[in-house]
Amino acid sequence: MKIKELSIDRYEEVLELFKRTPGVSVRDADSMDAASRYLARNPGLSFIAEYEGVIMGCAMCGHDGRRGYLQHVVVDPPFRGRGIAHALVTRCLDRLEEVGIVKTHIDVFVTNDLANEYWTKNGWMKRDDIYRYSFLRSSNPNA
Ligand SMILES: CC(C)(COP(=O)(O)OP(=O)(O)OC[C@H]1O[C@@H](n2cnc3c(N)ncnc32)[C@H](O)[C@@H]1OP(=O)(O)O)[C@@H](O)C(=O)NCCC(=O)NCCS
């Protein structure tokens, strides 16, 4: 298994993985154009786990200069429980630390029990002191 930087030419495959994974919401913000912009703004921070050309998992990561943000940490079901998510997330956090960022957030749907258990088990602090507010400047609810 190799951990490699996610490049835009592998994004189509990654998007297919997101689409078939319950608990992962795929929106217009996950389009090829948006991903291209995201990767260009956050170079060297998103990774795939690959074995013999097959993408087994992915973690996308960025920062705003102050805090890190993880999104779409996904491992294909047949490859779960082998430390792949741990390896991907560690790589993201290592890279963030290299640029001076030591605190990272991830949004998880309240209903995504599997993911909520995962982050709690792995030492991520569930925040009860923050609400996330979102403002949509589009008539498209899937923006
Ligand atoms: C959550 C997910 C990424 C975990 O991937 P994974 O590769 O199976 O996780 P790992 O094998 O790296 O697990 C690392 C550790 O977490 C534990 N773990 C794995 N899945 C867990 C779960 N659902 N609940 C609690 N602990 C879990 C493992 O036992 C391991 O612990 P250990 O080091 O003590 O053995 C994967 O289940 C997934 O893709 N889920 C669906 C997508 C999703 O909801 N992603 C999150 C969106 S925010």
The ligand as an SDF file (V2000), in Angstrom:
LIG
                    3D

 48 50  0  0  0  0  0  0  0  0999 V2000
  -14.1740    6.0350    9.2890 C   0  0  0  0  0  0  0  0  0  0  0  0
  -13.2710    5.3040    8.2750 C   0  0  0  0  0  0  0  0  0  0  0  0
  -12.5890    6.3610    7.4020 C   0  0  0  0  0  0  0  0  0  0  0  0
  -12.2120    4.4770    9.0300 C   0  0  0  0  0  0  0  0  0  0  0  0
  -11.3190    3.9100    8.0890 O   0  0  0  0  0  0  0  0  0  0  0  0
  -10.3620    2.6500    8.4570 P   0  0  0  0  0  0  0  0  0  0  0  0
   -9.2690    2.6080    7.4470 O   0  0  0  0  0  0  0  0  0  0  0  0
  -11.1960    1.4390    8.6210 O   0  0  0  0  0  0  0  0  0  0  0  0
   -9.7870    3.0810    9.8900 O   0  0  0  0  0  0  0  0  0  0  0  0
   -8.3970    2.5560   10.5030 P   0  0  0  0  0  0  0  0  0  0  0  0
   -8.2250    1.1110   10.1490 O   0  0  0  0  0  0  0  0  0  0  0  0
   -7.2930    3.4850   10.1260 O   0  0  0  0  0  0  0  0  0  0  0  0
   -8.6920    2.6790   12.0390 O   0  0  0  0  0  0  0  0  0  0  0  0
   -7.8270    3.3680   12.9280 C   0  0  0  0  0  0  0  0  0  0  0  0
   -8.2860    3.0520   14.3320 C   0  0  0  0  0  0  0  0  0  0  0  0
   -9.6720    3.3920   14.4820 O   0  0  0  0  0  0  0  0  0  0  0  0
  -10.4460    2.2350   14.8100 C   0  0  0  0  0  0  0  0  0  0  0  0
  -11.7010    2.3200   14.0750 N   0  0  0  0  0  0  0  0  0  0  0  0
  -11.8910    2.0880   12.7630 C   0  0  0  0  0  0  0  0  0  0  0  0
  -13.1940    2.3090   12.4410 N   0  0  0  0  0  0  0  0  0  0  0  0
  -13.8050    2.6590   13.5880 C   0  0  0  0  0  0  0  0  0  0  0  0
  -15.1340    2.9920   13.9090 C   0  0  0  0  0  0  0  0  0  0  0  0
  -16.1020    3.0440   12.9850 N   0  0  0  0  0  0  0  0  0  0  0  0
  -15.4250    3.3040   15.1900 N   0  0  0  0  0  0  0  0  0  0  0  0
  -14.4710    3.2960   16.1380 C   0  0  0  0  0  0  0  0  0  0  0  0
  -13.1880    2.9850   15.8890 N   0  0  0  0  0  0  0  0  0  0  0  0
  -12.8640    2.6680   14.6330 C   0  0  0  0  0  0  0  0  0  0  0  0
   -9.6030    1.0690   14.3980 C   0  0  0  0  0  0  0  0  0  0  0  0
   -9.9000   -0.0590   15.1800 O   0  0  0  0  0  0  0  0  0  0  0  0
   -8.2150    1.5730   14.6680 C   0  0  0  0  0  0  0  0  0  0  0  0
   -7.9230    1.5030   16.0400 O   0  0  0  0  0  0  0  0  0  0  0  0
   -6.5740    0.7740   16.5610 P   0  0  0  0  0  0  0  0  0  0  0  0
   -5.4600    1.6280   16.0130 O   0  0  0  0  0  0  0  0  0  0  0  0
   -6.7090    0.8290   18.0320 O   0  0  0  0  0  0  0  0  0  0  0  0
   -6.6080   -0.5780   15.9650 O   0  0  0  0  0  0  0  0  0  0  0  0
  -14.0920    4.3400    7.3750 C   0  0  0  0  0  0  0  0  0  0  0  0
  -14.8910    3.5200    8.1920 O   0  0  0  0  0  0  0  0  0  0  0  0
  -14.9820    5.0380    6.3740 C   0  0  0  0  0  0  0  0  0  0  0  0
  -14.5800    5.3110    5.2450 O   0  0  0  0  0  0  0  0  0  0  0  0
  -16.2350    5.3180    6.7480 N   0  0  0  0  0  0  0  0  0  0  0  0
  -17.2130    5.8840    5.8320 C   0  0  0  0  0  0  0  0  0  0  0  0
  -16.8790    7.2650    5.4050 C   0  0  0  0  0  0  0  0  0  0  0  0
  -17.0830    8.2380    6.4870 C   0  0  0  0  0  0  0  0  0  0  0  0
  -18.1260    8.3100    7.1150 O   0  0  0  0  0  0  0  0  0  0  0  0
  -16.0290    9.0360    6.6800 N   0  0  0  0  0  0  0  0  0  0  0  0
  -16.0190   10.0510    7.6500 C   0  0  0  0  0  0  0  0  0  0  0  0
  -16.6070   11.2690    7.0870 C   0  0  0  0  0  0  0  0  0  0  0  0
  -16.2050   12.5600    8.1810 S   0  0  0  0  0  0  0  0  0  0  0  0
  1  2  1  0
  2  3  1  0
  2  4  1  0
  2 36  1  0
  4  5  1  0
  5  6  1  0
  6  7  2  0
  6  8  1  0
  6  9  1  0
  9 10  1  0
 10 11  2  0
 10 12  1  0
 10 13  1  0
 13 14  1  0
 14 15  1  0
 15 16  1  0
 15 30  1  0
 16 17  1  0
 17 18  1  0
 17 28  1  0
 18 19  1  0
 18 27  1  0
 19 20  2  0
 20 21  1  0
 21 22  1  0
 21 27  2  0
 22 23  1  0
 22 24  2  0
 24 25  1  0
 25 26  2  0
 26 27  1  0
 28 29  1  0
 28 30  1  0
 30 31  1  0
 31 32  1  0
 32 33  2  0
 32 34  1  0
 32 35  1  0
 36 37  1  0
 36 38  1  0
 38 39  2  0
 38 40  1  0
 40 41  1  0
 41 42  1  0
 42 43  1  0
 43 44  2  0
 43 45  1  0
 45 46  1  0
 46 47  1  0
 47 48  1  0
M  END
$$$$
